């Protein structure tokens, strides 16, 4: 190839290489950014269209944001009022008073001082009313020996004291009902249901006369509180007695308390679609209604304001039967 042919070829290759470099290091990046912007634009248009469809009034025009917010608030407020009204039904009753760890006090030493006093007060309450009960019944909280070489936190100690206080209130309930002997009380771990209820289940083993037992069970229906007898077994071990025998009773009982803090945070509610123009009404579904319906189906609640009664579950064993301690 002659020289005057090589020079144009070199220039042509240089121009092609320049165009390739410009495309690779500039145009290509710009095209990718453009495509990303186009995709984002499409997503935004779809979102705007979805919002327009959601907040479309009866006249076909979008509802103003302030109107939509006002309608949502008008739907949520009745729900909150209904929750607060029903919350009075879910109470754990009068629990035994317990002083928590004072500020600046070592939690372990305070617990070792407080627990024996609580045990003594509970036992004296039972013995003064002629009800026998096991000594040093702690309802599953650690004894003094259990924490000898342990350094519990203030939160742990407070939780133990609250748990014992609840167990003590169960003792008071049985003693006031006429129990002549308490053999055992087992507290299940508390659990939260529907984000609004603190459910507490206890296993009870005690002795009581037939008349007192009948009044005790009947009192659940008269209380304006939630009670659910999950299981009960009654045994008469003295059929030949001329006097009224003391029945052996084993019972699994559930109570529920209302979680005020969760209600204030709006938990337990599920607002759904939405606002409409021209005086349209917002719709709202709530877990509160589902909660009451499910508890009623279980037999644990009477919406008329009385305590519940048990109803056997169909098919298989209930969850608490797997862990029944007696």
Secondary structure, DSSP 8 states (H G I E B T S, - for coil): --HHHHHHHHHHHHHHHHHHHHIIIIIHHHHHHHHHHHHHHHHHHHHHHHHHHHTB-TTSSB--HHHHHHHHHHHHHHHHHHHHHHHTT-------------TTS-HHHHHHHHHHHHHHHHHHHHHHTT-EE-TT--TTS--TGGGTT----HHHHHHHHHHHHHHHHHHHHHHHHT-SEEEEEEE---EEETTTEEEEEEEEEEEEEHHHHHHHHHHHHHSSS-EEEEEEEEE-S-TT-SS--EEEEEEEEEEEEE-HHHHHTTTTEEE-S---TTT----EEEHHHHHHHHHHHHT-EETTTEE------SSS--GGGGG---
